[in-house]
Amino acid sequence: MGALRALDGGDPTIYGNHMQKTTVYMDEEMYRRLKQLARARRRPPAEMIREAVAEYTARHAPRRKPRSVGRFKSGRRDLGQNAEALLTGFGKDR
């Protein structure tokens, strides 16, 4: 069972098996700016670091293609060259 801590007098945060602990090294200036921003936003610095990592990994992680991509064969060899012509009228009511 994880420890229960109240951060900044707000709601308690539960740290348990769903979190992985790590250490982040930063220079004094970066740490000072993080603490200053955290104080201004009334949020714990660790929460802001988690949010920054989540944003970064979402932006830079390779995008998975849907499993259906490349699954079916139409038998046509001209799809790439004639895609626009083949899609003419697609999505319009008949």
ZATOR-319080 format. One record per residue (C-alpha): residue in three letters; x, y negated, z; residue number from 1; chain. Coordinates in steps of 0.1 Angstrom, whole numbers, plus 2048, in hexadecimal, padded with zeros to 3 digits. Example, Ala and Ser with C-alpha at 12.3 -4.5 7.8 and 13.67 -1.06 7.14 Angstrom:
// residues 2
+-----+-----+-----+-----+-----+---+
:   r :   X :   Y :   Z :   k : c :
+-----+-----+-----+-----+-----+---+
: ALA : 87B : 82D : 84E :   1 : A :
: SER : 889 : 80B : 847 :   2 : A :
+-----+-----+-----+-----+-----+---+
// end
This chain:
// residues 94
+-----+-----+-----+-----+-----+---+
:   r :   X :   Y :   Z :   k : c :
+-----+-----+-----+-----+-----+---+
: MET : 800 : 800 : 800 :   1 : A :
: GLY : 80D : 7DE : 7F7 :   2 : A :
: ALA : 814 : 7C1 : 80E :   3 : A :
: LEU : 7FA : 7A5 : 812 :   4 : A :
: ARG : 807 : 781 : 811 :   5 : A :
: ALA : 7F6 : 760 : 810 :   6 : A :
: LEU : 807 : 749 : 7F8 :   7 : A :
: ASP : 805 : 723 : 7FE :   8 : A :
: GLY : 7E8 : 728 : 816 :   9 : A :
: GLY : 7D3 : 734 : 7F9 :  10 : A :
: ASP : 7C4 : 756 : 7F1 :  11 : A :
: PRO : 7DA : 774 : 7FB :  12 : A :
: THR : 7ED : 786 : 7E0 :  13 : A :
: ILE : 7F0 : 7AC : 7E2 :  14 : A :
: TYR : 812 : 7BA : 7D7 :  15 : A :
: GLY : 80F : 7DF : 7D1 :  16 : A :
: ASN : 818 : 7FA : 7B8 :  17 : A :
: HIS : 80A : 7E6 : 79B :  18 : A :
: MET : 827 : 7CE : 79C :  19 : A :
: GLN : 84C : 7D3 : 794 :  20 : A :
: LYS : 865 : 7BE : 7A7 :  21 : A :
: THR : 882 : 7AE : 794 :  22 : A :
: THR : 89C : 793 : 79A :  23 : A :
: VAL : 8A0 : 775 : 784 :  24 : A :
: TYR : 8BF : 75F : 785 :  25 : A :
: MET : 8BD : 73B : 77B :  26 : A :
: ASP : 8D3 : 71C : 780 :  27 : A :
: GLU : 8CB : 703 : 79B :  28 : A :
: GLU : 8BB : 6EA : 783 :  29 : A :
: MET : 8A3 : 703 : 774 :  30 : A :
: TYR : 89A : 710 : 797 :  31 : A :
: ARG : 894 : 6EC : 7A3 :  32 : A :
: ARG : 87D : 6E4 : 785 :  33 : A :
: LEU : 86A : 705 : 78B :  34 : A :
: LYS : 864 : 6FD : 7B0 :  35 : A :
: GLN : 85A : 6D9 : 7A8 :  36 : A :
: LEU : 841 : 6E5 : 78D :  37 : A :
: ALA : 834 : 700 : 7A4 :  38 : A :
: ARG : 82E : 6E7 : 7C0 :  39 : A :
: ALA : 81C : 6CF : 7A9 :  40 : A :
: ARG : 805 : 6EB : 79C :  41 : A :
: ARG : 801 : 6FA : 7BF :  42 : A :
: ARG : 80C : 71C : 7B2 :  43 : A :
: PRO : 827 : 734 : 7BE :  44 : A :
: PRO : 847 : 733 : 7A8 :  45 : A :
: ALA : 845 : 759 : 7A4 :  46 : A :
: GLU : 822 : 756 : 795 :  47 : A :
: MET : 82E : 73C : 77C :  48 : A :
: ILE : 84C : 752 : 772 :  49 : A :
: ARG : 834 : 770 : 76C :  50 : A :
: GLU : 81E : 759 : 757 :  51 : A :
: ALA : 83C : 74D : 743 :  52 : A :
: VAL : 848 : 771 : 73D :  53 : A :
: ALA : 825 : 77C : 732 :  54 : A :
: GLU : 822 : 75F : 719 :  55 : A :
: TYR : 845 : 766 : 70B :  56 : A :
: THR : 840 : 78B : 707 :  57 : A :
: ALA : 81E : 786 : 6F7 :  58 : A :
: ARG : 82D : 76E : 6DE :  59 : A :
: HIS : 84C : 782 : 6D6 :  60 : A :
: ALA : 841 : 7A7 : 6D9 :  61 : A :
: PRO : 83E : 7B9 : 6B8 :  62 : A :
: ARG : 81A : 7BB : 6AD :  63 : A :
: ARG : 80C : 7DE : 6AB :  64 : A :
: LYS : 7FA : 7E6 : 68B :  65 : A :
: PRO : 7D8 : 7F6 : 68E :  66 : A :
: ARG : 7DA : 81B : 68B :  67 : A :
: SER : 7C3 : 81A : 66C :  68 : A :
: VAL : 7DD : 806 : 658 :  69 : A :
: GLY : 7EB : 81D : 63D :  70 : A :
: ARG : 7D4 : 83A : 647 :  71 : A :
: PHE : 7BF : 83B : 627 :  72 : A :
: LYS : 7C8 : 83D : 603 :  73 : A :
: SER : 7B2 : 82D : 5E9 :  74 : A :
: GLY : 7C3 : 83E : 5CC :  75 : A :
: ARG : 7C8 : 81B : 5BC :  76 : A :
: ARG : 7EB : 80F : 5B5 :  77 : A :
: ASP : 7E0 : 7EB : 5AD :  78 : A :
: LEU : 7D2 : 7E0 : 5CE :  79 : A :
: GLY : 7EF : 7C8 : 5D6 :  80 : A :
: GLN : 7EE : 7B7 : 5B4 :  81 : A :
: ASN : 7C8 : 7B5 : 5B1 :  82 : A :
: ALA : 7BD : 7B0 : 5D5 :  83 : A :
: GLU : 7AC : 78E : 5CE :  84 : A :
: ALA : 799 : 79B : 5B0 :  85 : A :
: LEU : 78F : 7BB : 5C2 :  86 : A :
: LEU : 782 : 7A6 : 5E0 :  87 : A :
: THR : 76D : 78E : 5CB :  88 : A :
: GLY : 74B : 78C : 5DA :  89 : A :
: PHE : 754 : 79F : 5F9 :  90 : A :
: GLY : 740 : 793 : 617 :  91 : A :
: LYS : 725 : 782 : 603 :  92 : A :
: ASP : 701 : 78C : 605 :  93 : A :
: ARG : 6F4 : 79F : 5E7 :  94 : A :
+-----+-----+-----+-----+-----+---+
// end
